Amino acid sequence: MTQDRMDSGSLPITHDFLATMLGTDRPTVSLAAGVLQRKKIIEYTRGAVKIVNRKKLEESACECYGVIQQYDGEIGLK
């Protein structure tokens, strides 16, 4: 979604803030981010997440990402 909304592959965001947004805890976000980083899908540093392989990220997302993309196109956000 970062590239969808900000035209950037980097998002200034902390694991703590992501955890709050997702309704989970920080260790869970760190664990998931570690998996995505090992798969070379993202890179993260303190306070920032960078998408390095958009295609793999989309493939690893649930089907809801495609639904959101379709909806955004229908209402003119894309």
Order of alpha helices (4+ residues) and beta strands (2+ residues): alpha-beta-alpha-alpha-beta-beta-alpha-alpha
